[in-house]
């Protein structure tokens, strides 16, 4: 699905503004839902599947459901707006 109507989606969580501290790392995980976002400030080294990229302000990312991904920060915090259309578990 390319477009979402938020009123029609049963979402537990949708957007999160995160400040990730310097020197932090997620060596990788995956989940059964898509995830995307944009870097607001700082830099974050991110991998999605077999791709890796250093992201800075205004760089965006998309992680398809089931694809392993992770990240690390450097000497300054990274501020990220993360969007996760995660359906409510019933």
N, C-alpha and C positions, 0 to 999 in steps of 0.2 A: 504494500500500500504506500503510495507516494505522498498523499495528503491526509491529514487527520482533522477531524472535527472534535475538539476537546469535549464538547457536551455529550458526544455519542460514545466516547471511550470510557470504560470503567477502569480508572487508573488509581493505583495505590500511591505512586509517586510519579512525578513528571519532570520537574526541573529542580536542580540543586546548584546553588552557587557554592563552590568549594575553594578554599585556600589551602593548598597542599604545602606543607612546611619544606624548607630546604633539606636536601639529602635523604629524601624518602624514596622508596621503591616498591612497586608491585611487580613481582617477577612473572606474573601471568595468571589469568583465570578466564573463565568463559561462563556464559549464562544463556538461558533459552529465550532471550528477548533482544531486540535491537537497542543500540545506544549511540548517541551522537552528542556533539558539543562543540564549543568554541573556546579557545584560550583568550582570556581577557587581558592578562598581564603576566609577565615572566616567561620562562621557557620550560618545556617538558619534553623529554625524549619518549616517544610512544611507539610501540609496535602493535600491529594488528595483523594477525596471521603471519605471513612471511614478509610483510613490509615494515620498515622502521623509518621514522622521520622525526627530526627536531622541530617542534612546533613553537611558535611565538604568537604574540598578539594578533588577533583576527584570523589565525589559522583554525580551520575546523576539521573534525574527524567524524567518521561513521564506522561503527563496529556492528557487523551483521550478527544476528543470533547464532550462537554456537561456535563462534570464531574466537580462538584464544587471543588475548590482548593484555598489555601491561604498560607500565610507564616508570619513569624516574625523574626526579627533580635534581637541581644542581645547587648552587650556593645562595640562591634567592627563592622565595616562595613562588608558586605558580597559582594564578587565579583562573578558575575554569567555570564556565556555565555548562553543566552536564544535563542532557535531556534523555530521559529513559521512559519510553512508553511501556511500563511494566504492568500487565493486567493483574487485577486483584485475584488472588488465589482463593477459590471457593472450596 
